[in-house]
Amino acid sequence: MLAKLNHIEDYACRFLLGVFVVLLFVQVVMRVTLGIGMAWIEELARYAFIWFVFLGAAHAAHLGAHNRLQTHIKMMPKRIANTLLLLVDLIWVGFCLVLAWKSLDLIGLLLEFPYDSPALGWSLAYVYFVFPIAFVLMAFRVLQVQYLKLVKGIEPGDVEQQEVSKITDGDSNATGDSASTKAKG
């Protein structure tokens, strides 16, 4: 089930980024060649980008790819470092869940007092559903990474270093297909 969620997350981010890029390209070409722009293209591109950013943040949490100051953590004994990271991640999970809860309040208000987007005429309540989805998913992913690290003993790995190795060494294992990544689910 987690593998399916990983694929859905990954392909949704790819699709949304592709839609965003194509729409902006079309808008630029139309403005340069025809001297016109279409408001619905800009609006749809904006919504695709917003959904991409928030779902991408949840996907980055799954990969353990959010930026952290690691220098001081690496200097600590492993037990203390893991305890500190667990505490920080629990605060992060709490923050995500509060934002998800508050975004549901906002969506409730938008359902009660509808507000449609100017160009597409979409209810913003449906556009804003990305917030509870992404924040709950991000909280789950943060807990998943902590579970894998503390219970299963699987370290998330350094995503940036894997990408650098893939470019410099041409290493096929640096693509994230390593055993530790597969074990993450």
C-alpha angles and dihedrals in degrees: 000000000000090000089056090049089050091052094045090050093046096046093042090055092047092047094048092048090049092050090048094050095045093048093049091047091052091047093051093047091049093049094047098042103030101021092233136106131198119226094208091058092054092046094048091046090051092051092046089051093049092050090045093052096049097041088044090055090055090047090050089052088055090052093045087238102134113119116262134166098251102169096083092039092055090052092057126084109270095246093052092043092051091048092050093047090048091052092048091047092050089054088049091051090050090050091050093049093049090051091048091051094048092046089055087056090053092048089050090054091048090051091049094044104027120215119186126206111255101238106026098033091225120151107253089219088074093045090052093053086092090077100063091036094051097041094049089046091049092050089050092048093049090051090046092055091048091049092050092047100043102031105027097031093232114143114212093229129221107289093191093052090049090054092047090049091049091055099041102035102026085228112171092204091059091071092084094263092114121127092256092054093047090050090056089074 
